[in-house]
């Protein structure tokens, strides 16, 4: 439940603040919640949700690297 609340919070933050959003914070926050949700999906043996959240971890890592200027 914590991961779901984190995801709702971060998307709400981006919706409210738009271009003024703290994008690095949002990417890090989303990546952490994807890790939490992936772990829960692995424990429940839910392959589809595990793959979905592993994808979001990859997207989050790319987003973080782009924000800090590494990519």
C-alpha positions in Angstrom: 0.0 0.0 0.0 2.9 2.4 0.7 4.2 2.0 -2.8 0.8 2.8 -4.3 0.4 5.9 -2.1 3.9 7.0 -3.2 3.0 6.6 -6.8 -0.2 8.6 -6.4 1.7 11.3 -4.5 4.4 11.7 -7.1 2.0 11.8 -10.1 -0.2 14.3 -8.2 2.9 16.5 -7.6 3.8 16.5 -11.3 0.1 17.3 -12.2 -0.1 20.2 -9.8 3.4 21.8 -10.4 3.8 20.9 -14.1 7.2 22.2 -15.4 8.1 23.5 -11.9 8.1 20.0 -10.5 11.2 18.7 -8.7 11.8 16.1 -11.4 14.8 14.5 -9.8 12.9 14.0 -6.6 9.9 12.6 -8.6 12.1 10.2 -10.6 13.8 8.9 -7.4 10.5 8.6 -5.6 8.9 6.7 -8.5 11.8 4.4 -8.8 11.7 3.6 -5.0 8.0 2.9 -5.2 8.5 0.6 -8.3 11.1 -1.3 -6.3 8.6 -1.7 -3.4 5.8 -2.8 -5.7 8.1 -5.2 -7.6 9.1 -6.8 -4.3 5.4 -7.2 -3.4 4.6 -8.6 -6.8 7.5 -11.1 -6.5 6.2 -12.3 -3.1 2.7 -12.8 -4.5 4.2 -14.5 -7.6 2.4 -12.0 -9.9 4.5 -12.1 -13.1 2.7 -9.4 -15.0 2.9 -6.9 -12.2 6.5 -7.8 -11.5 7.4 -7.2 -15.2 5.5 -4.0 -15.2 7.3 -2.6 -12.1 10.7 -3.8 -13.3 10.0 -1.8 -16.4 9.2 1.2 -14.3 12.5 0.7 -12.4 14.4 0.8 -15.7 12.4 3.9 -16.8 13.2 5.5 -13.4 16.9 4.9 -13.7 16.9 6.4 -17.2 14.9 9.4 -16.0 17.3 10.0 -13.0 20.3 9.8 -15.3 18.7 12.3 -17.7 17.8 14.8 -15.0 21.4 14.8 -13.6 22.8 15.2 -17.1 24.5 11.9 -17.4 22.6 10.9 -20.5 
